[in-house]
Amino acid sequence: MSIRYIGLGASDEIGDSAHFLDIEGTSVLLDAGVHPRYEGRESLPDYDRIRDVDLEAILVSHCHLDHLGSLPVALTYFPHARVFMSDAGAALAPVMLGHTVKVMERLKIEAGIEDYPLYTLEDVDAMSYVFQGMRTNRAFPIYSSLQDGTDLQARLYDAGHILGAAGIWLQGSGQTVFYTSDTCVQDQEIIPGAVYPEQVDILICECTLGADENAEHLTRASEISRFARAINEVLERGGTVLIPAFSLGRAQEMLALLCRLRASGKTRDVEIYSAGFGSQISRIYDRTSERSRRHENDIWLAHLDIRRIPPGDVTHGRYLKEPSIVLVSSGMMAENTMSYKLAEKMLPYDHHGIFFVGYCDPRMPGHRVGAAKKGQILQMTEDGRSIPVACTIDRFHFSAHSNRQDLLALIEGVNPRTLLLVHGDRDAADWMESAVKTRNPNVSVVRPERGEEVELA
C-alpha cells in the first residue's frame, strides 16, 4: 500500500495547516487553513504544488482559521472535491468564513492589503452547500476505488479542543492513518476530552505544547482556584478584570466558567460583560447542543447572566468605573480590537487586571502585554504609544491543547509505525521527537517541512 504525504502549509510551526495525502492513488486534503501571522496570499498554503491532482475530498478537522480559513480558495483549485467535517463544524464553518470576509474587507481599506478579500460572501454562500456534516465515530466512504476495489474509509473522532473539533481517521486496503489536528484529552467546562482510535499505522500529531514544561505540571482544578483568587483580588480593590479570548472556543468556555464561579460564590457577585463575534458563535454552541458531545448537557450560553457591551467606544463603559469582569476578543490583542483598546486604557491603573487564558503568538501585541512588568513603559506595537504599566498582568493555563505528557500517552496508546510531528514550533518538535525516540524507539519520527514530499508506505 502506497501513502504519499506533502505538507502544503506550515508543518513546523503553528500556521496554515494543510496536509495532502495520496493513499493508493486516492488524494485527500486534511485541513485548509491560513497563516495567522501573514496577510493576503502569503497566508495561503501552496495549493499550486498539487494543482494538477484530482483531489477527491477535503476533510476539515475544526473551524479555527489556521485550519479552515483558506477552504474557499482550495475549492477554486479543486471544485469537484467533496468537503467533510463534523456536524457542528458544518454549522460553524459558513459563519466563521463569512466573518473572515468582513475582516479582510476592513483590512483592505485600513491596511491597504490589495489581495483582500481572498474570497467573498457570495463565494462562501455558493460553496457552503458542499459542506457535509458527519456524525463522529461513524465510518463513511470517500468514493474512489483503491487497488483492491474497495473505497477509502474515513471516520471522525471527537478531538476535545472546541465545538466540532475532530481527529480524522483514514483506512485504505491495508493501513490506517490518524490525524489528531488540535486535540485536548482533558475535559473542559463545556467540551469533553478527546477520543482516539485503538491503533493506527501512521499518526499525524500536533505538538503545540511540546516545549511547555509547566503545562504538564498544572491541573485544571488548581488553575481554576488560582484564577478565582486573582479575580477576587482585583475586584476587591475596585478594579476591572479584562480577559482577552478567542471568539471560537475560549470565549464560550470562559463565560461558562466565570458564571459557574460566580454562582458558587468563589468569585464576587459582579457583572460579567462580553461583546464581539463570540456572541454569534455562542448561539451555534447552543443550537448544536443535542447533536454534539458535551461535558455538561445543561449548559446553555444564552441563559447565562451576561451583560452585552453595546456598539461604540468600548473604553467608556461603566465596567471600567466599578468592579467588573470583561471578556472580549481578540485573544491575542490584535491591533485596534476591543481587547487591544481596553488594554491601552487599563494598563496605567494599578487597580485593574489583565488575565490571559490562551495561546498568544510572540509577534502579537498580547504577547508584549503578557510579558510586561509593573513600572515599565510599554509599546503594544512598534509604532504604538508609550504606556506606563501599573495594572496586574497574569496568565492562566486553560489551553485547549493536550500537554506533552498527554501527547506521549496518545502516541503510546495508538502505537504507530510512523509518526509525523506537526503544528508546533521547532523547540516543541525537538522535545517530542527526543521523548518518543527514548520511550518508543521502534516508532519512525518524521518532521515534514513545508512543501516536502514524504513516502510513508
BAVEXPA-436057 format. One line per field, with one value per residue (C-alpha): residue number from 1; residue in one letter; z, y, x. Coordinates in pm, whole numbers, plus 50000, padded with zeros to 5 digits. Layout:
residues N
nr c(NUM ...)
rest c(A ...)
up c(Z ...)
north c(Y ...)
east c(X ...)
END
This chain:
residues 457
nr c(1 2 3 4 5 6 7 8 9 10 11 12 13 14 15 16 17 18 19 20 21 22 23 24 25 26 27 28 29 30 31 32 33 34 35 36 37 38 39 40 41 42 43 44 45 46 47 48 49 50 51 52 53 54 55 56 57 58 59 60 61 62 63 64 65 66 67 68 69 70 71 72 73 74 75 76 77 78 79 80 81 82 83 84 85 86 87 88 89 90 91 92 93 94 95 96 97 98 99 100 101 102 103 104 105 106 107 108 109 110 111 112 113 114 115 116 117 118 119 120 121 122 123 124 125 126 127 128 129 130 131 132 133 134 135 136 137 138 139 140 141 142 143 144 145 146 147 148 149 150 151 152 153 154 155 156 157 158 159 160 161 162 163 164 165 166 167 168 169 170 171 172 173 174 175 176 177 178 179 180 181 182 183 184 185 186 187 188 189 190 191 192 193 194 195 196 197 198 199 200 201 202 203 204 205 206 207 208 209 210 211 212 213 214 215 216 217 218 219 220 221 222 223 224 225 226 227 228 229 230 231 232 233 234 235 236 237 238 239 240 241 242 243 244 245 246 247 248 249 250 251 252 253 254 255 256 257 258 259 260 261 262 263 264 265 266 267 268 269 270 271 272 273 274 275 276 277 278 279 280 281 282 283 284 285 286 287 288 289 290 291 292 293 294 295 296 297 298 299 300 301 302 303 304 305 306 307 308 309 310 311 312 313 314 315 316 317 318 319 320 321 322 323 324 325 326 327 328 329 330 331 332 333 334 335 336 337 338 339 340 341 342 343 344 345 346 347 348 349 350 351 352 353 354 355 356 357 358 359 360 361 362 363 364 365 366 367 368 369 370 371 372 373 374 375 376 377 378 379 380 381 382 383 384 385 386 387 388 389 390 391 392 393 394 395 396 397 398 399 400 401 402 403 404 405 406 407 408 409 410 411 412 413 414 415 416 417 418 419 420 421 422 423 424 425 426 427 428 429 430 431 432 433 434 435 436 437 438 439 440 441 442 443 444 445 446 447 448 449 450 451 452 453 454 455 456 457)
rest c(M S I R Y I G L G A S D E I G D S A H F L D I E G T S V L L D A G V H P R Y E G R E S L P D Y D R I R D V D L E A I L V S H C H L D H L G S L P V A L T Y F P H A R V F M S D A G A A L A P V M L G H T V K V M E R L K I E A G I E D Y P L Y T L E D V D A M S Y V F Q G M R T N R A F P I Y S S L Q D G T D L Q A R L Y D A G H I L G A A G I W L Q G S G Q T V F Y T S D T C V Q D Q E I I P G A V Y P E Q V D I L I C E C T L G A D E N A E H L T R A S E I S R F A R A I N E V L E R G G T V L I P A F S L G R A Q E M L A L L C R L R A S G K T R D V E I Y S A G F G S Q I S R I Y D R T S E R S R R H E N D I W L A H L D I R R I P P G D V T H G R Y L K E P S I V L V S S G M M A E N T M S Y K L A E K M L P Y D H H G I F F V G Y C D P R M P G H R V G A A K K G Q I L Q M T E D G R S I P V A C T I D R F H F S A H S N R Q D L L A L I E G V N P R T L L L V H G D R D A A D W M E S A V K T R N P N V S V V R P E R G E E V E L A)
up c(50000 49897 50101 49996 50213 50130 50382 50179 50473 50775 50934 51161 51331 51415 51076 50771 50827 50502 50469 50137 50133 49836 49954 49677 49417 49611 49703 50002 50181 50560 50656 50455 50685 50666 50844 51136 51105 50733 50521 50169 49951 50169 50430 50199 50171 49848 49655 49330 49444 49376 49133 48874 49123 49103 49466 49590 49924 50172 50536 50782 51142 51300 51239 51376 51082 51077 50976 50786 50658 50304 50228 49968 49796 49798 49634 49347 49281 49339 49261 49244 49584 49847 50182 50505 50861 51181 51205 51439 51219 50921 51122 51227 50901 50695 50991 51052 50684 50645 50940 50787 50466 50666 50843 50509 50359 50656 50633 50262 50348 50676 50591 50213 50154 49785 49790 50020 50022 49916 49867 49905 50097 49770 49739 50091 50028 49698 49846 50174 50009 49960 50331 50453 50828 50961 51297 51493 51543 51231 50925 50585 50241 50027 49691 49499 49440 49586 49431 49576 49451 49793 49898 50118 50453 50691 51047 51270 51638 51894 51948 52253 52177 52061 51939 51633 51651 51517 51465 51118 51068 50722 50625 50296 50186 50448 50665 50874 50913 51201 51208 51556 51444 51757 52039 52411 52618 52933 52996 52967 53101 52801 52568 52700 52636 52313 52196 51993 51784 51935 51693 51373 51136 51064 51314 51219 51558 51679 51925 52020 52388 52332 52473 52762 53072 53305 53127 53225 53597 53621 53697 53579 53934 54079 53794 53838 54209 54132 53865 54108 54376 54128 54005 54361 54440 54151 54227 54598 54517 54290 53959 53641 53508 53131 52975 52604 52442 52103 51969 51894 52182 52452 52484 52539 52783 52990 53004 53133 53389 53506 53558 53749 53977 54045 54111 54354 54546 54451 54288 54389 54256 53992 53638 53363 53032 52686 52327 51979 51733 52015 52089 51745 51796 52134 51963 51747 52060 52193 51862 51823 52185 52110 51826 51964 52260 52577 52923 53076 52866 53061 52984 52762 52691 52604 52957 53133 53313 53097 53005 52641 52568 52324 51997 52016 52202 52443 52655 52815 52967 53330 53354 53385 53671 53901 53981 53674 53455 53081 52827 52468 52152 52029 52231 52108 52128 51756 51694 51720 51851 52166 52390 52247 52311 52663 52749 52638 52871 53170 53173 53357 53654 53942 54045 53715 53599 53256 53256 52957 52928 52596 52345 52234 51937 52029 51748 51864 52096 52354 52400 52473 52727 52885 52931 53066 53422 53653 53623 53266 52967 52708 52339 52234 51870 51710 51643 51931 52203 52518 52814 53178 53316 53658 53641 53740 53447 53473 53256 53335 53167 53021 52694 52467 52361 52527 52723 52609 52852 52731 52373 52459 52615 52297 52084 52302 52300 51922 51872 51520 51295 51167 51349 51178 51417 51302 51441 51683 51679 51650 52025 52073 51797 51928 52269 52133 51892 52164 52408 52152 52044 52408 52507 52174 51977 51717 51603 51297 51361 51066 51090 50750 50627 50407 50057 50147 49994 50218 50124 50426 50289)
north c(50000 50337 50654 50986 51300 51666 51948 52231 52470 52530 52190 52302 52586 52694 52822 52741 52375 52183 51822 51638 51259 51024 50683 50423 50687 50845 51203 51392 51716 51740 52099 52421 52698 53042 53151 53381 53592 53673 53866 53826 53544 53499 53346 53062 52704 52615 52477 52527 52236 51994 52195 51913 51647 51503 51574 51351 51516 51788 51687 51978 51899 52214 52575 52777 52977 52822 52502 52640 52990 52904 52644 52866 52919 52544 52484 52716 52483 52165 52245 51878 51781 51679 51857 51663 51792 51723 51811 52103 52207 52234 52472 52683 52696 52934 53174 53173 53220 53495 53684 53639 53806 54112 54128 54103 54378 54603 54527 54605 54957 55011 54836 54865 54488 54459 54079 54108 53975 53633 53533 53698 53639 53522 53264 53136 53110 52930 52680 52604 52359 52113 52107 51764 51741 51392 51230 51133 50773 50653 50530 50676 50611 50855 50735 50627 50272 50163 49899 49617 49772 49898 50257 50464 50480 50776 50830 51138 51116 51382 51582 51792 52135 52328 52263 52037 51956 51612 51385 51230 50855 50704 50339 50204 49845 49755 50054 50329 50698 50920 51299 51440 51803 52021 51788 51805 51489 51677 51777 52147 52340 52258 52028 51686 51532 51365 51012 50820 50503 50195 50152 50316 50267 50635 50914 51283 51450 51811 51917 52269 52240 52020 52283 52388 52209 52400 52278 51916 52001 52208 52065 52229 52237 52415 52665 52744 52809 53042 53216 53276 53414 53650 53778 53848 54039 54278 54314 54379 54681 54819 54717 54551 54219 54211 53864 53857 53544 53377 53415 53043 52808 53002 53269 53012 52803 53106 53252 52921 52900 53263 53221 52896 53056 53350 53129 52912 53212 53151 53493 53810 53875 54137 54190 53988 54174 54037 54156 54073 53788 53532 53603 53474 53164 53104 53076 52795 52621 52623 52526 52218 52101 51796 51670 51725 51575 51789 51759 51917 51888 52157 52447 52694 53001 53208 53153 53277 53610 53812 54179 54266 54565 54790 54905 55208 55307 55019 55234 55441 55178 55155 54832 55048 55250 54970 54617 54405 54122 54192 53914 54029 53942 53928 53664 53790 54159 54223 54595 54802 54515 54554 54380 54596 54919 54817 54712 55052 55213 54984 54931 55259 55190 54967 54861 54681 54336 54179 53797 53584 53242 53105 53092 53421 53440 53604 53856 53978 54273 54039 53872 54209 54288 53944 53979 54336 54417 54681 55006 54960 55168 54951 54992 54738 54773 54903 55243 55240 55499 55457 55331 55305 54962 54963 54703 54338 54107 53729 53420 53113 52778 52692 52562 52354 52156 51842 51884 51693 51405 51353 51354 51092 50878 50917 50808 50506 50418 50413 50264 50394 50266 50619 50949 51289 51584 51897 52217 52312 52523 52369 52356 52172 51922 51875 51775 51546 51373 51309 51179 50949 50802 50735 50581 50427 50355 50148 50449 50627 51004 51241 51621 51739 52085 52299 52155 51839 51514 51209 50845 50689 50340)
east c(50000 50146 50092 50244 50239 50306 50283 50131 50130 50347 50410 50696 50507 50153 50049 49841 49754 49705 49819 49798 49775 49773 49657 49686 49602 49314 49405 49268 49348 49339 49254 49277 49397 49553 49869 49775 50092 50072 49829 49695 49816 50124 49895 49783 49908 50088 49792 49982 50202 49913 49701 49703 49590 49239 49156 48878 48796 48887 48841 48835 48923 48776 48685 48976 49105 49452 49266 48964 49039 49154 48886 48709 49045 49113 48777 48866 49161 48960 48594 48491 48631 48378 48412 48368 48366 48177 47810 47882 48175 47942 47723 48021 48217 47998 47973 48348 48427 48167 48316 48662 48541 48431 48768 48953 48738 48819 49192 49190 49080 49267 49596 49591 49622 49543 49497 49196 48939 49069 48705 48366 48045 47892 48173 48106 47732 47787 48032 47858 47621 47910 47999 47893 47844 47920 47848 48156 48263 48082 48270 48187 48336 48529 48405 48710 48823 49155 49376 49167 48842 48727 48663 48889 48710 48704 48589 48582 48676 48587 48907 48812 48963 48650 48298 48305 48676 48757 49053 49045 49096 49150 49171 49298 49343 49598 49691 49536 49621 49507 49539 49491 49470 49436 49343 49272 49238 49129 48768 48693 48394 48172 48366 48476 48816 48922 48851 49110 49122 49283 49573 49697 49986 50060 49992 49998 50016 50012 50284 50174 50274 50579 50816 50590 50715 50483 50169 50229 50251 49931 49591 49272 49132 49436 49443 49073 49134 49425 49217 48928 49162 49327 48990 48877 49196 49129 48759 48820 49035 48765 48918 48807 48938 48997 49008 49106 48965 48937 48582 48553 48614 48793 48521 48245 48450 48549 48198 48065 48346 48308 47935 47989 48249 48019 47714 47910 48040 48403 48421 48241 47892 47976 47860 48025 48040 48106 48096 48209 48183 48192 47826 47727 47940 47777 47439 47577 47709 47352 47193 47411 47394 47180 47398 47746 47929 47919 48068 47756 47442 47254 47491 47308 47517 47209 47077 47392 47360 47600 47578 47642 47863 47674 47833 48056 48370 48442 48674 48395 48166 48053 48255 48568 48417 48304 48429 48353 48474 48507 48565 48616 48808 49077 49259 49597 49503 49534 49571 49251 49038 48828 49081 49362 49174 49071 49426 49556 49303 49363 49740 49830 49597 49704 49352 49282 49391 49454 49439 49541 49379 49508 49790 49945 50179 50514 50469 50127 50052 49906 50242 50405 50138 50161 50537 50521 50626 50488 50679 50800 50698 50524 50453 50190 50301 50620 50467 50218 50205 50415 50211 50327 50240 50073 49793 49818 49903 49882 49847 49639 49674 49335 49473 49252 49561 49694 50015 50321 50277 49920 50051 50311 50038 49832 50127 50193 49823 49776 50126 50200 50474 50536 50478 50461 50502 50318 50161 50434 50748 51094 51154 50827 50903 51260 51133 50863 51099 51356 51095 50934 51268 51354 51021 50919 51237 51052 50848 50987 50960 50918 50921 50798 50883 50664 50649 50838 50715 50739 50676 50507 50445)
END
